[in-house]
Amino acid sequence: AAARRARIPASMGGPPRRLERPGSPAPPGLTRLAGRRYNSASMAIAEPADPGDSSRSASRRVAGAAGLLMGTILLSRVLALPRDAIISGRFGQGFESDVYYAAFILPDLLFFLVAGGALQSAFVPVFTEKLTRGEEAQATRVFSTVATVMFVLVSLFVLAGELFTAALARLTTGFEDARLNATVPLIRILLPAQVCFFLGSLMMGAQNARGRFLVPAMGPLIYNLGIIFGGAVLAVPLGVSGLCWGALAGALAGNFALQVWGMRQAGLGYHVSFDWRHPDVMQVWRLMLPVVLGLALPQVSILLNRMFASALGEGPISAITRANQLMQVPLGVFAQAMGIAIFPTLSAYAAQHRYAELRATACRGLRMLLFLTVPASGFMIALAVPIVRLLLEHGRFGPDDTRMTATALVFYSLGIFAWSAHAILARGFYSLQDTRTPVVIGTAVTAVFIPLNLVLVRTPLGYAGLALATTLAAVLHMGVLLMALRRRLDGFEGRRLAGSLARTAAAAGAGTLACWGAASLAGPAPSGPVQALKLHALCQVGLGLAAGIGAYAAAARLAGSDELAEVRGLVARRR
C-alpha cells in the first residue's frame, strides 16, 4: 500500500496528502536509483557517487548554477532598460503606449489559457525522471509528442484569434472605439509569437533538465533586442506597430530558432509524434490539466491589472505596466534564476524519493532568495522616483508620468519578496508532480484578488490600488503555499526559516533607511535640462544603493546571517 501511495502524485486525484516521512527509505518494490546521483551544479546526471550526498553540498551547487543564471538574466534585464526608455521616449505615456501594452493582453491570455505557464512545470519533472533513470528514448518520446501536439493546438488557437481579433479585444479591454481600432492590428502581429513562446518554453525546459542553462537564458535577451530594434528602427516608418514587428522577430529568433540550435548542442532529439496516449505523455497532460482549469495568480495578476486600468483613461495602463516591468528586474535576476536552477534538482530528489534532501534544498533556496529580495523591496521603494526618472523620463515621457509610474512601483515593490518565494514554493509541488495543489491555492487567492482590485481601484489610490491589490494577494499566496508545502513535506524547517527571515527583515530595514538617507543627500531635483535631471537621478540611485547595500551587509553580519556567508562564498567562487 505504501508503494502504491508513493507512486501516485496528489495531482492525479484525492486530497493533498503528506509524503512518506522525509528521510525514510523508499517503500519496498519501488525502483531505486542508488547507483546514480544528480549533479545540481549542472543539473545533469553525474557519474555514480555516494548516495548520501548531502543537501548542503547540493544546495551549494544549486547556488553556483543560480549565480550563472543571475548573470545572464541580469544582462537581459539591463537590455530591457533601453527597450523601455526607447518606448517611453518615442511614445510617451498616453494613447500610443496604451494601445501597445494593451495589444499584449489577448496573446498573453492565450498563452495562459492554453497552459503556457504550466507547460514547463508539468513537462520538466516527467522529462527529468526519464533522464534520471537513463531512459533517453522515453524522454525523447515525451518531448516530441508534447511538442507536436502543442504546436498543432496553439496554431489553431492563434488562427482563431486572428479571425476574431476585434471581438476578443473588445472583451479583454475597456477601450473606446478609437483605442480599440488601433489595438486590433497590433494584436494580429503579436499572436503568431505565441507559437514560438510555447515551443521555446518546452525546449528551454528540456535543456535545463540536461544541465544547459546558457542558451535558454539567452532567449529573453534576443527577444528584448528585437523590441529595441523595432522601437529604434522600425518605429520610424511604421509607428507603434514597428515595436510589435520587432517583438515578433525577437520571439522567432530567441525563443524558437536559438532554442532549436541549443537542443542540438545538448544532444536532444525530436521527431513528429502524435502518440498522445502514451502513459508518460498522459502524465504530462494530467499535470497540466489543473493549471488549465484553474487560475494561477502570477500569470493573471498583470493581465487583470491591465484590464482594469484600460478603463481608467489614458496613462494608467502604461504606468502600471512599466512599474511592473521595473519590479520584475530583481524578480528576474534573483527569483527566476534560483527557481530555474533548483527545479531539476528538486525533481531529481523527488524521482529518487529523497524527500529529506528535497525539503532541505527547497528551504535553503527560499532562505537565500528572501535574503536577496527583502532588501530589494526596500531599495526599490526608497529609490522609486529617481529610478523611473533615470530610466524613463525623456522625450514625451514627462515629470507627471514619472510620478505616476513611481507611485505604482512603490506599491508593486512591497510584494517583491512574496513573488520571489513563489519561485521556490510552487516548484516544490511541481517537483513532486503535483500541479493541482498550487493551482487550487492560486485560484482561491485569485478569487480574492479580483474583488480586491474592484475595491481598491475605487479608493483615492486609483490605478495604484491595482498594484496594492497585487501585493496583498502575493503575500497571501506566499503564506498559503508555504503552509501547504510544509504540510506536504511534513515540515519545512520552520524555526530556522523564521529566524532567518527576522534577521533579514531587520537588516533590510537598516539598509532601506541608509538607502533613503544617502539618496536624500543629493538634494531636490534640478529644474534644468534633461541631462541634469538624469545626472541627479544617477547620483541618487548610486549613493542610495551603495549606502543601502553596505548598511544591509553590515547589519546582516552583526545579526549572524548564514545567508551572507553563502553570498560571499558564491561571489568568491565566481571570481
HUPE-V838775 format. One record per residue. RES is the residue in one small letter. PSI is psi as a letter, one per 20 degrees, with the letter a starting at -180 (NA if undefined). Layout:
# HUPE-V838775
res=RES psi=PSI
res=RES psi=PSI
This chain:
# HUPE-V838775
res=a psi=h
res=a psi=h
res=a psi=g
res=r psi=h
res=r psi=h
res=a psi=h
res=r psi=h
res=i psi=o
res=p psi=q
res=a psi=h
res=s psi=i
res=m psi=j
res=g psi=q
res=g psi=r
res=p psi=q
res=p psi=p
res=r psi=r
res=r psi=q
res=l psi=r
res=e psi=q
res=r psi=p
res=p psi=p
res=g psi=i
res=s psi=q
res=p psi=q
res=a psi=q
res=p psi=q
res=p psi=q
res=g psi=i
res=l psi=q
res=t psi=p
res=r psi=q
res=l psi=l
res=a psi=h
res=g psi=j
res=r psi=q
res=r psi=r
res=y psi=p
res=n psi=o
res=s psi=i
res=a psi=h
res=s psi=i
res=m psi=k
res=a psi=q
res=i psi=p
res=a psi=r
res=e psi=r
res=p psi=p
res=a psi=a
res=d psi=o
res=p psi=i
res=g psi=j
res=d psi=p
res=s psi=q
res=s psi=h
res=r psi=g
res=s psi=g
res=a psi=h
res=s psi=h
res=r psi=h
res=r psi=h
res=v psi=g
res=a psi=h
res=g psi=g
res=a psi=h
res=a psi=h
res=g psi=g
res=l psi=g
res=l psi=h
res=m psi=h
res=g psi=g
res=t psi=h
res=i psi=h
res=l psi=g
res=l psi=g
res=s psi=g
res=r psi=h
res=v psi=g
res=l psi=h
res=a psi=h
res=l psi=g
res=p psi=h
res=r psi=g
res=d psi=h
res=a psi=g
res=i psi=g
res=i psi=g
res=s psi=h
res=g psi=h
res=r psi=h
res=f psi=i
res=g psi=b
res=q psi=m
res=g psi=c
res=f psi=g
res=e psi=g
res=s psi=h
res=d psi=g
res=v psi=h
res=y psi=g
res=y psi=h
res=a psi=h
res=a psi=i
res=f psi=i
res=i psi=g
res=l psi=g
res=p psi=g
res=d psi=h
res=l psi=h
res=l psi=g
res=f psi=g
res=f psi=g
res=l psi=h
res=v psi=k
res=a psi=k
res=g psi=g
res=g psi=h
res=a psi=i
res=l psi=g
res=q psi=g
res=s psi=h
res=a psi=h
res=f psi=g
res=v psi=g
res=p psi=g
res=v psi=g
res=f psi=g
res=t psi=h
res=e psi=g
res=k psi=g
res=l psi=g
res=t psi=h
res=r psi=j
res=g psi=j
res=e psi=m
res=e psi=g
res=a psi=h
res=q psi=h
res=a psi=g
res=t psi=h
res=r psi=g
res=v psi=g
res=f psi=g
res=s psi=g
res=t psi=g
res=v psi=g
res=a psi=g
res=t psi=g
res=v psi=g
res=m psi=h
res=f psi=g
res=v psi=g
res=l psi=g
res=v psi=h
res=s psi=h
res=l psi=g
res=f psi=h
res=v psi=g
res=l psi=g
res=a psi=g
res=g psi=h
res=e psi=h
res=l psi=h
res=f psi=k
res=t psi=g
res=a psi=g
res=a psi=g
res=l psi=h
res=a psi=h
res=r psi=h
res=l psi=h
res=t psi=i
res=t psi=r
res=g psi=k
res=f psi=q
res=e psi=r
res=d psi=g
res=a psi=g
res=r psi=h
res=l psi=g
res=n psi=h
res=a psi=h
res=t psi=h
res=v psi=g
res=p psi=h
res=l psi=h
res=i psi=g
res=r psi=h
res=i psi=g
res=l psi=h
res=l psi=g
res=p psi=h
res=a psi=h
res=q psi=h
res=v psi=g
res=c psi=h
res=f psi=g
res=f psi=g
res=l psi=h
res=g psi=g
res=s psi=g
res=l psi=g
res=m psi=h
res=m psi=g
res=g psi=g
res=a psi=g
res=q psi=h
res=n psi=g
res=a psi=h
res=r psi=i
res=g psi=j
res=r psi=o
res=f psi=h
res=l psi=g
res=v psi=g
res=p psi=h
res=a psi=h
res=m psi=i
res=g psi=g
res=p psi=h
res=l psi=g
res=i psi=h
res=y psi=g
res=n psi=h
res=l psi=h
res=g psi=g
res=i psi=h
res=i psi=g
res=f psi=g
res=g psi=g
res=g psi=h
res=a psi=h
res=v psi=g
res=l psi=h
res=a psi=i
res=v psi=g
res=p psi=h
res=l psi=i
res=g psi=b
res=v psi=h
res=s psi=h
res=g psi=h
res=l psi=g
res=c psi=h
res=w psi=h
res=g psi=h
res=a psi=g
res=l psi=g
res=a psi=g
res=g psi=h
res=a psi=g
res=l psi=g
res=a psi=g
res=g psi=g
res=n psi=i
res=f psi=f
res=a psi=g
res=l psi=h
res=q psi=h
res=v psi=g
res=w psi=g
res=g psi=h
res=m psi=g
res=r psi=g
res=q psi=h
res=a psi=i
res=g psi=k
res=l psi=p
res=g psi=r
res=y psi=q
res=h psi=q
res=v psi=p
res=s psi=p
res=f psi=k
res=d psi=m
res=w psi=i
res=r psi=j
res=h psi=q
res=p psi=g
res=d psi=h
res=v psi=h
res=m psi=h
res=q psi=h
res=v psi=g
res=w psi=g
res=r psi=h
res=l psi=h
res=m psi=h
res=l psi=g
res=p psi=h
res=v psi=h
res=v psi=g
res=l psi=h
res=g psi=a
res=l psi=o
res=a psi=p
res=l psi=g
res=p psi=h
res=q psi=h
res=v psi=i
res=s psi=g
res=i psi=h
res=l psi=g
res=l psi=h
res=n psi=g
res=r psi=h
res=m psi=g
res=f psi=g
res=a psi=h
res=s psi=i
res=a psi=j
res=l psi=j
res=g psi=a
res=e psi=p
res=g psi=g
res=p psi=g
res=i psi=h
res=s psi=h
res=a psi=g
res=i psi=h
res=t psi=g
res=r psi=h
res=a psi=g
res=n psi=h
res=q psi=h
res=l psi=h
res=m psi=h
res=q psi=i
res=v psi=g
res=p psi=h
res=l psi=g
res=g psi=g
res=v psi=g
res=f psi=g
res=a psi=g
res=q psi=g
res=a psi=g
res=m psi=g
res=g psi=g
res=i psi=g
res=a psi=h
res=i psi=h
res=f psi=g
res=p psi=h
res=t psi=g
res=l psi=g
res=s psi=h
res=a psi=g
res=y psi=g
res=a psi=g
res=a psi=h
res=q psi=j
res=h psi=k
res=r psi=m
res=y psi=h
res=a psi=g
res=e psi=h
res=l psi=g
res=r psi=g
res=a psi=g
res=t psi=g
res=a psi=g
res=c psi=g
res=r psi=g
res=g psi=h
res=l psi=g
res=r psi=g
res=m psi=g
res=l psi=g
res=l psi=h
res=f psi=h
res=l psi=h
res=t psi=h
res=v psi=g
res=p psi=h
res=a psi=h
res=s psi=g
res=g psi=g
res=f psi=h
res=m psi=h
res=i psi=g
res=a psi=h
res=l psi=j
res=a psi=g
res=v psi=g
res=p psi=h
res=i psi=g
res=v psi=g
res=r psi=g
res=l psi=g
res=l psi=h
res=l psi=h
res=e psi=o
res=h psi=r
res=g psi=c
res=r psi=j
res=f psi=o
res=g psi=a
res=p psi=h
res=d psi=h
res=d psi=h
res=t psi=g
res=r psi=h
res=m psi=g
res=t psi=g
res=a psi=h
res=t psi=g
res=a psi=h
res=l psi=h
res=v psi=g
res=f psi=h
res=y psi=g
res=s psi=h
res=l psi=h
res=g psi=j
res=i psi=g
res=f psi=h
res=a psi=g
res=w psi=h
res=s psi=h
res=a psi=h
res=h psi=h
res=a psi=h
res=i psi=g
res=l psi=g
res=a psi=h
res=r psi=h
res=g psi=g
res=f psi=g
res=y psi=h
res=s psi=h
res=l psi=j
res=q psi=k
res=d psi=n
res=t psi=i
res=r psi=g
res=t psi=g
res=p psi=h
res=v psi=h
res=v psi=g
res=i psi=g
res=g psi=h
res=t psi=g
res=a psi=g
res=v psi=h
res=t psi=h
res=a psi=h
res=v psi=h
res=f psi=h
res=i psi=g
res=p psi=h
res=l psi=h
res=n psi=g
res=l psi=h
res=v psi=g
res=l psi=h
res=v psi=i
res=r psi=i
res=t psi=r
res=p psi=i
res=l psi=h
res=g psi=c
res=y psi=h
res=a psi=h
res=g psi=h
res=l psi=h
res=a psi=h
res=l psi=g
res=a psi=h
res=t psi=g
res=t psi=g
res=l psi=g
res=a psi=h
res=a psi=g
res=v psi=g
res=l psi=g
res=h psi=g
res=m psi=g
res=g psi=g
res=v psi=g
res=l psi=g
res=l psi=g
res=m psi=h
res=a psi=g
res=l psi=h
res=r psi=g
res=r psi=g
res=r psi=h
res=l psi=j
res=d psi=l
res=g psi=q
res=f psi=k
res=e psi=l
res=g psi=g
res=r psi=g
res=r psi=g
res=l psi=g
res=a psi=g
res=g psi=g
res=s psi=g
res=l psi=h
res=a psi=g
res=r psi=g
res=t psi=g
res=a psi=g
res=a psi=g
res=a psi=h
res=a psi=h
res=g psi=g
res=a psi=g
res=g psi=h
res=t psi=g
res=l psi=g
res=a psi=h
res=c psi=g
res=w psi=g
res=g psi=g
res=a psi=g
res=a psi=h
res=s psi=h
res=l psi=h
res=a psi=i
res=g psi=a
res=p psi=q
res=a psi=p
res=p psi=r
res=s psi=j
res=g psi=b
res=p psi=r
res=v psi=h
res=q psi=h
res=a psi=h
res=l psi=g
res=k psi=g
res=l psi=g
res=h psi=g
res=a psi=h
res=l psi=g
res=c psi=g
res=q psi=g
res=v psi=g
res=g psi=g
res=l psi=g
res=g psi=g
res=l psi=g
res=a psi=g
res=a psi=g
res=g psi=g
res=i psi=g
res=g psi=g
res=a psi=h
res=y psi=g
res=a psi=g
res=a psi=g
res=a psi=h
res=a psi=h
res=r psi=g
res=l psi=h
res=a psi=i
res=g psi=k
res=s psi=p
res=d psi=h
res=e psi=h
res=l psi=g
res=a psi=h
res=e psi=g
res=v psi=g
res=r psi=h
res=g psi=h
res=l psi=g
res=v psi=g
res=a psi=h
res=r psi=h
res=r psi=h
res=r psi=NA
